[in-house]
Amino acid sequence: MITRRWGLAIATVLLAVALSGLGVRAAGLATEVAVRNSVVPPGTARVWFLRQIDAFGAIQSAAPMIFANGSPIGRSLPGTVFYRDFAPGAYTFTVEPYGQALPTGQALQATLAPGTETYLQVQWVASWQFGYPSANWSDYPNTFGIVGMPPQLAQAYMRSMTNLGPR
């Protein structure tokens, strides 16, 4: 009797795990289809902004603003991707710092050509990488930065992210 109960419980758990995996795969396929069906309008360049789920709990709820040439584009949320179509030209991309209003000293320069797609990722970065003192556990001068990504890597990550569409 006990063996039969445990067998049923284990079977139920395995079924639940299998079904949840199907849901994750379906969400990934939906994002992949949305990305594939998204066409860059003629005469524009598309920039994708990604942010993976952060390993640090304190910053998980942070939603830093991304800027292009000083103008706000959209907030970066963990586990999401969105895009913006731009006129061709030179752009400087930055992201709002976290915590003590510490500037990142970091910017990404990009020249966008018509019909191209560029992939940028918002990351949690160590402040010492940008010339500021290193952090200890009582100080948090670490911040966000924005970096370029190879298309193949970005597209692989995008399959598991929530696509927020155009911003």
C-alpha positions in Angstrom: 0.0 0.0 0.0 2.8 2.5 0.9 4.7 1.5 -2.2 1.7 2.2 -4.4 1.1 5.6 -2.8 4.7 6.6 -3.3 4.6 5.4 -6.9 1.5 7.5 -7.6 3.1 10.5 -5.9 6.3 10.2 -7.9 4.3 9.7 -11.2 2.2 12.8 -10.4 5.4 14.9 -9.8 7.0 13.6 -13.0 3.9 14.5 -15.0 3.8 18.0 -13.5 7.5 18.5 -14.3 7.0 17.3 -17.9 4.0 19.5 -18.4 5.7 22.6 -17.0 8.6 21.9 -19.4 6.1 21.9 -22.3 4.9 25.3 -21.2 8.4 26.7 -21.1 9.2 25.4 -24.5 5.9 26.8 -25.9 6.8 30.2 -24.5 10.2 30.0 -26.1 8.6 29.0 -29.4 6.2 32.0 -29.2 9.1 34.3 -28.7 11.1 32.7 -31.5 8.1 33.1 -33.9 7.6 36.7 -32.9 11.3 37.4 -33.4 11.4 35.7 -36.8 8.2 37.4 -38.0 9.5 40.8 -37.1 10.7 42.6 -40.1 13.0 45.7 -40.0 11.1 48.5 -41.8 13.0 49.8 -44.9 15.4 52.7 -44.2 15.7 51.9 -40.5 18.0 49.9 -38.2 16.7 47.7 -35.4 18.3 47.5 -32.0 17.3 44.7 -29.6 17.8 45.3 -25.9 18.1 42.2 -23.7 18.4 41.7 -19.9 18.9 38.2 -18.5 17.6 37.3 -15.1 20.0 38.7 -12.6 21.8 36.5 -10.0 21.6 39.2 -7.4 18.3 39.5 -5.5 18.7 43.1 -4.7 18.9 44.2 -8.3 16.2 41.8 -9.5 13.5 44.4 -9.1 15.6 47.2 -10.6 14.4 48.6 -13.9 17.1 50.9 -15.3 16.3 53.2 -18.1 18.2 52.8 -21.4 19.1 55.9 -23.3 20.1 56.6 -27.0 21.9 59.9 -27.4 20.6 61.0 -24.1 16.9 60.2 -24.9 15.1 57.6 -22.9 14.2 54.4 -24.9 12.6 52.1 -22.3 13.2 50.3 -19.0 15.1 47.1 -18.9 13.4 44.4 -16.9 15.0 41.1 -15.9 14.3 38.2 -18.4 12.9 40.5 -21.1 13.8 41.7 -24.6 12.4 44.6 -26.6 13.4 46.5 -29.7 13.4 50.0 -31.1 13.8 50.9 -34.8 16.2 53.8 -35.4 17.1 56.1 -38.3 20.5 55.2 -39.6 23.4 57.1 -38.0 25.7 57.2 -35.0 24.3 56.6 -31.5 25.6 56.5 -28.0 23.8 54.0 -25.8 23.9 54.2 -22.0 21.9 52.8 -19.1 20.7 54.4 -15.8 23.1 53.6 -12.9 22.0 51.6 -9.9 22.1 52.5 -6.2 24.2 55.5 -5.2 23.7 57.5 -8.4 27.2 56.3 -9.4 27.8 57.1 -13.0 29.0 54.1 -15.0 31.5 56.0 -17.1 30.5 53.4 -19.7 28.8 54.0 -23.0 28.4 52.0 -26.1 29.0 53.7 -29.5 27.2 52.2 -32.5 26.8 53.3 -36.1 23.5 51.9 -37.3 23.1 51.1 -41.0 19.7 50.6 -42.8 18.3 47.1 -42.6 20.7 45.9 -39.8 19.9 44.5 -36.4 22.1 45.2 -33.4 21.9 43.4 -30.1 22.6 45.1 -26.8 22.5 43.6 -23.3 22.0 45.4 -20.0 24.3 43.7 -17.5 25.2 44.1 -13.8 28.9 45.2 -13.8 31.6 45.8 -11.2 32.2 49.5 -10.8 36.0 49.0 -10.8 35.8 48.0 -14.4 34.9 51.7 -15.1 37.4 53.4 -12.8 35.5 53.5 -9.6 36.4 51.9 -6.2 35.6 48.3 -5.9 32.6 47.3 -3.7 32.5 45.3 -0.5 29.3 43.8 0.9 28.4 47.0 2.8 28.9 49.3 -0.2 27.1 48.8 -3.4 28.8 51.0 -6.0 28.4 48.3 -8.6 26.0 49.3 -11.4 24.5 48.5 -14.8 26.3 48.7 -18.1 25.3 48.1 -21.7 27.3 45.9 -23.9 27.1 44.5 -27.5 26.2 40.8 -28.2 26.9 38.6 -31.2 23.6 37.9 -33.0 23.8 34.2 -32.6 24.2 34.4 -28.8 21.5 37.1 -28.5 19.0 35.1 -30.5 19.7 32.0 -28.4 19.0 33.9 -25.2 15.9 35.5 -26.7 14.2 32.2 -27.0 13.9 32.0 -23.2 13.0 35.6 -22.6 9.7 37.5 -22.6 9.5 39.6 -25.8 8.0 43.0 -25.0 7.9 44.0 -28.6 8.6 47.6 -29.9 9.3 50.4 -27.4 
